[in-house]
Amino acid sequence: MVCDYIENYELKNHTTFKIGGLAQRAFFPTTVEDLCELLETLKNPIVLGCCSNVLISSKGVEQDVILTSKLNNFEFDNNIVTAQCGVKVPMLSKAAEEKGLSGFEFMIGFPGSVGGAVYMNASAHSQALSDTFKACRVFDMDSKKVLDLNKDELKFGYRSSVLQEKNYVLLDAKFELRPLPKEEITAVMQRNLEFRKDKQPSLVMPNVGSIFRNPPNDSAGRLLEKAGVKGLKEGGAQVWLGHANFIVNVENATSKDVSLLINKMYNMVKEKYTIELVPEVKYIGLKSEEEEKLWDTMLNKK
């Protein structure tokens, strides 16, 4: 096999939610070439980055899993930065700050990787990844080829990109930042960190960030708060008391606990406002029949 793997790897150790069963095999490529070879040879693998926006089944996953945490190289060429898919975005944010380059300030408190940030067009504080994105390389799982894509081809939208539509895996990406005095960049980053501290649970309380996307011209957090979901519990999962759009794993929660709680939140907003919120968190792995129904309802697959 092209690179090292671990059998019966416990995925919950790798997720910010601290939830997840076993992967029969977990691969840890160290080069983009190794990643491409794995994508070419493994049958329908699941590719995961920092696992900060996913709910992994407590029953585990059947497919092979590729974890990109060792694909963490990046380089600057003047104000252009090229980063591999597994680079943690706060590290990139800090490196840009050191060089007096602006555009990544919003990512300083994010727990995710470049792959996940591009996949969902991460955004906060009036900045989005698409603002600085120039180009990327992806592996097309259908043609088994490496493609070069420009910004237009990524079809960025709110929390969306072409990576969600097509069978593509991000390999690396290029961004164009703009020079700004370092003290200005630092000040913005400090403000962003303070904001996150007030409005979001720290990872000391295992969570996956926002549970639902904001509906057009509204806030999911506002709707959930008005619907009265704060503090609701299901098994070991609880809606955070500080903000209604977060769930924290308070006591060895399972994926079923979280799925039931997300569904309860979804239904309470739907009943009060006839608005169907769209989950931002992605479920990965084996679902029980009950979980299948819950997620099909929330993703409008019913």
C-alpha positions in Angstrom: 0.0 0.0 0.0 1.2 3.5 -0.9 1.4 4.8 2.7 1.0 3.9 6.3 -2.4 3.1 7.7 -3.9 2.2 11.0 -6.5 -0.6 11.4 -9.6 0.0 13.6 -8.8 3.6 14.0 -11.0 5.4 16.6 -12.3 8.4 14.7 -13.6 10.2 17.8 -10.0 11.0 18.8 -9.8 13.0 15.5 -13.0 15.0 15.7 -13.8 18.3 17.5 -17.1 16.7 18.6 -15.2 13.8 20.2 -17.9 11.5 18.6 -17.2 8.7 16.1 -16.8 5.0 15.9 -14.1 3.0 14.1 -12.7 3.2 10.6 -11.5 -0.2 9.4 -8.5 1.5 7.9 -7.3 5.1 8.3 -4.6 6.4 5.9 -2.3 9.3 6.6 -0.7 10.5 3.3 2.3 12.9 3.7 2.5 14.1 0.1 -0.1 15.2 -2.5 1.2 12.4 -4.7 0.5 9.8 -2.1 -3.0 11.3 -1.6 -3.7 11.1 -5.4 -2.5 7.5 -5.5 -4.8 6.6 -2.6 -7.7 8.3 -4.3 -6.9 6.3 -7.5 -6.6 2.9 -5.8 -9.1 2.9 -2.9 -12.7 2.2 -3.5 -14.9 5.1 -2.5 -12.8 6.4 0.4 -13.9 9.2 2.8 -11.5 12.1 3.0 -11.4 14.0 6.2 -9.5 17.1 7.4 -9.8 18.4 11.0 -13.2 16.9 11.4 -14.5 20.2 12.8 -17.8 20.4 10.8 -18.8 16.7 10.7 -20.8 14.3 12.9 -19.3 10.9 12.5 -21.4 7.9 13.2 -20.9 6.2 16.6 -21.3 2.9 14.6 -18.2 3.9 12.6 -17.7 3.9 8.8 -17.5 1.1 6.4 -15.2 2.8 3.8 -11.5 3.4 4.1 -10.8 6.9 5.6 -8.0 9.2 4.4 -7.0 11.8 7.0 -5.1 14.8 5.6 -3.5 16.1 8.8 0.0 15.4 7.5 -0.5 17.4 4.3 0.3 20.6 6.1 2.8 22.5 3.9 2.3 26.0 2.7 4.6 28.6 1.1 4.5 32.3 0.3 5.6 33.9 -2.9 5.3 37.7 -2.2 1.5 38.0 -1.5 0.5 34.7 -3.1 0.2 31.7 -0.7 -0.1 28.1 -1.8 -1.4 25.7 0.9 -2.0 21.9 1.0 -5.5 20.7 1.9 -4.5 19.6 5.4 -3.1 22.9 6.6 -4.9 24.2 9.7 -6.3 27.6 8.9 -5.4 29.4 12.1 -1.7 28.5 11.3 -2.1 30.1 7.9 -3.8 33.1 9.4 -0.8 33.6 11.8 1.7 33.1 9.1 0.0 35.8 6.9 -0.1 38.2 9.9 3.7 37.7 10.4 4.2 38.7 6.7 1.9 41.7 7.0 -0.6 40.2 4.6 -4.4 40.7 5.0 -7.3 38.4 4.0 -7.1 35.5 6.5 -7.9 37.4 9.7 -11.4 35.9 9.9 -9.9 32.3 10.2 -7.8 32.9 13.3 -10.2 31.1 15.6 -11.4 28.4 13.1 -10.6 24.8 14.0 -10.7 23.6 10.4 -8.3 22.9 7.5 -7.8 24.5 4.1 -9.8 21.6 2.5 -12.8 22.1 4.6 -12.6 25.9 4.4 -12.6 25.8 0.6 -15.3 23.1 0.5 -17.7 25.3 2.5 -16.4 28.7 1.5 -15.7 29.5 5.1 -16.7 33.1 6.2 -17.0 35.3 9.2 -16.7 39.0 10.1 -17.4 40.2 6.6 -14.6 38.2 5.1 -14.9 34.9 3.1 -12.4 32.5 1.7 -13.6 33.3 -1.8 -12.4 36.9 -1.4 -8.7 35.8 -1.6 -9.0 32.5 -3.5 -7.2 32.3 -6.9 -7.0 28.7 -8.0 -6.7 25.1 -6.8 -5.9 21.6 -7.8 -8.5 18.9 -7.2 -8.6 15.2 -7.8 -11.7 14.2 -9.8 -12.9 10.9 -8.4 -14.9 10.1 -11.5 -12.2 10.6 -14.1 -9.4 9.8 -11.7 -7.5 12.9 -12.9 -6.0 16.0 -11.4 -7.8 19.2 -12.5 -6.7 22.8 -12.2 -9.7 25.0 -11.4 -9.9 28.8 -11.3 -12.1 30.9 -9.0 -15.1 31.0 -11.4 -15.0 27.2 -11.7 -15.3 26.9 -7.9 -18.8 28.5 -8.0 -18.5 30.0 -4.6 -21.7 30.9 -2.7 -22.8 31.3 0.9 -21.3 28.2 2.6 -21.0 26.5 -0.7 -18.7 25.6 -3.6 -18.5 23.3 -6.5 -16.8 20.7 -4.2 -20.2 20.0 -2.7 -21.7 19.3 -6.1 -19.0 17.3 -7.9 -16.9 14.3 -6.8 -13.8 16.4 -6.3 -11.2 16.3 -3.5 -9.1 19.4 -2.9 -5.4 18.8 -3.1 -4.0 22.4 -2.6 -5.1 26.0 -3.2 -3.6 29.4 -4.0 -4.7 32.6 -2.4 -3.8 36.2 -3.1 -3.5 38.4 0.0 -3.0 42.2 0.2 -0.2 44.0 2.1 -1.4 45.9 5.3 0.5 47.1 8.3 1.0 44.2 10.7 -0.5 46.1 13.7 -3.8 46.6 11.8 -4.0 42.9 11.0 -3.2 41.9 14.6 -5.9 44.2 15.9 -8.6 42.7 13.6 -7.5 39.2 14.6 -7.7 40.1 18.3 -11.2 41.4 17.9 -12.2 38.3 16.0 -10.9 36.1 18.8 -12.7 38.1 21.4 -15.9 37.8 19.5 -15.6 34.0 19.2 -14.8 33.7 22.9 -18.1 35.5 23.7 -20.3 33.9 21.1 -19.0 30.4 20.6 -18.1 27.5 22.9 -14.4 26.8 23.1 -13.3 23.3 22.0 -12.8 22.4 25.7 -16.5 21.8 25.3 -16.5 19.4 22.3 -18.6 20.9 19.4 -18.7 21.3 15.6 -19.4 25.0 15.4 -22.7 26.2 13.9 -25.3 23.5 13.5 -27.5 25.3 10.9 -26.8 27.7 8.1 -28.4 31.1 8.3 -31.5 31.3 6.1 -31.7 34.2 3.6 -31.8 37.6 5.5 -32.1 36.0 8.9 -30.0 34.3 11.6 -30.4 30.7 12.5 -29.2 31.6 16.0 -32.0 34.2 16.4 -34.7 31.8 15.2 -33.5 29.0 17.4 -33.3 31.2 20.5 -36.8 32.5 19.9 -38.0 28.9 19.5 -36.6 28.2 22.9 -34.0 25.5 22.2 -31.3 26.7 24.5 -30.4 24.1 27.1 -32.3 21.3 25.5 -30.7 17.9 26.1 -30.7 14.5 24.3 -28.6 11.9 26.0 -25.1 13.4 26.3 -25.7 16.2 23.9 -27.0 19.7 24.9 -27.8 22.9 23.1 -25.2 25.4 24.4 -26.6 27.9 26.9 -24.4 30.7 25.4 -25.8 30.5 21.8 -28.7 28.5 20.4 -27.0 27.4 17.2 -24.4 25.2 18.9 -24.5 21.7 20.4 -21.9 20.6 23.0 -21.0 17.1 23.9 -21.4 17.2 27.6 -21.4 13.5 28.5 -20.1 11.0 26.0 -22.8 11.9 23.5 -23.4 9.5 20.6 -24.2 10.4 16.9 -27.8 9.4 17.6 -28.1 11.8 20.6 -26.9 14.6 18.4 -29.1 13.7 15.4 -32.2 13.6 17.7 -31.3 17.0 19.2 -30.6 18.6 15.8 -34.0 17.2 14.6 -35.7 18.6 17.7 -34.2 22.1 17.0 -35.2 21.9 13.4 -38.8 21.0 14.2 -39.2 23.7 16.9 -38.2 26.4 14.4 -40.3 24.9 11.7 -43.4 24.8 13.9 -42.9 28.4 15.2 -41.8 30.1 11.9 -42.5 27.5 9.1 -38.8 27.9 8.2 -36.9 24.7 7.5 -33.3 25.3 8.6 -30.6 23.6 6.6 -27.9 21.7 8.7 -24.4 22.9 8.2 -22.9 19.9 9.9 -22.4 16.9 7.7 -23.2 13.3 8.9 -20.6 10.7 7.9 -20.8 6.9 8.4 -23.3 4.2 9.2 -26.8 5.4 10.1 -29.4 3.5 12.0 -32.9 3.4 10.4 -34.0 6.1 12.8 -31.0 8.4 12.0 -31.6 7.8 8.3 -35.2 9.1 8.7 -34.1 12.1 10.8 -31.5 13.2 8.3 -33.6 12.6 5.2 -36.3 14.9 6.7 -33.8 17.7 7.5 -32.1 17.4 4.1 -35.4 17.3 2.3 -34.8 13.8 0.9 -38.1 12.5 2.3 
